[in-house]
Amino acid sequence: MLILTINSVPGRDIEALGIVKGSTIQSKHIGKDIGSGFKTIIGGELKAYTQMMDEARQIATDRMIGEAEALGADAIIGVRFSTSAIMQGAAEMLAFGTAVRYR
């Protein structure tokens, strides 16, 4: 599956199949939350949360691809990612784009 942030597939005529998306809500266990809370006092990267968001991005992307495959898509164009805080220590990751088929 070709995944592109641009709004076309270079060199291909395409047919739009519709919007596809994938999302997940992730959190870390209380021990990582407490450790990260202390880290905010001295500054620096919160590696547990960086890892959490990397995992969330992959899950959301995989779910988006699954929706596109179910439509018979060859590619997803205009792909974007969005995140939002759901509650303290939990975040939603959303991946979305337009599923297309080559003509």
N, C-alpha and C positions, 0 to 999 in steps of 0.2 A: 504494500500500500504506500503510495507516494503521498507525503505530507508536506504541504507548502504554506508559507505565510503570505505568499503573493496571491492575487486574485485570478490567476490563469495557470494553465500548464503550457509552458513554452513549446511551440511547435505542434500543438495538438488542438483539434476542435473538440469541444467538450459539451456535454449535456448536463445541466444541473439536476440533481436528484432531490436535494433538500438539505436542510440544516441537520447536522449531527452533533451530538454532545456527549460528554462523559464527565462524571463528577464523583468526588469522594469527600468525606469529612474525616480528618485525621486528628489524633491527639497523642500526646506522650503520657506515660504513666507518671504518677505523683512524684516519684523519686527524680525523674528527669526534669519535671517542672520545678521542683525545689532547687535542684542544682543549677538550672538555668536562671532562676531568680537571683541566686547569689552571684552568678556571672554578670548580671546586669549592673551590679554595684561597681565592679572593677572594669567592665567593658570588654569588648571582644566579640568574636563570632560565637553564636549559640549553635554549636555543631549538631546537637540533638535535633534542633528545630530545622536546621538546614537539611539534614538527612530526612526528616519527616516530610518536608515539602518536596524533596526530590522523589521520594516514594509516592507521594500523593499525585505529583505531576505524571508519573509513569502510569499509575492506576487510571487516572482520568483519561490519558491518551489512549490506553488500551481499550477502555470502554467506548470512547469515541470511534476508534477504528472498528470495533465490533458492530456498532450501529451502521457504519458505512458499508462494511462487508455484507450485512444483512440486506442492504439496498442494492447490492451488486456494483458498488462503486470501484473505480480504478484508482481514485485519488481523493484527497480532501484538500481543498484550497481555502485561503483566507483564515487559516488556523490562528486562534488566539487563546490565551490563558487568562484566567481571572481568579482572584483569591479574595476571600473575605473571612473575617474573624466571626466565628459562630458564638463562642463563649471563651472565657479565659483558658488558654492552653489548647484550643481546638480551632482548626481552620478548614474552610471548604476550598477545594481546588476544582475549577471548572475548565474544561477544554472544549472548544467548539469551532466549527467550520462548516463549509459547504461540501457535501459529497457530490462528486462528479463522475461521469462515465465518459470514456473516449468514444468519439463517433467514428 
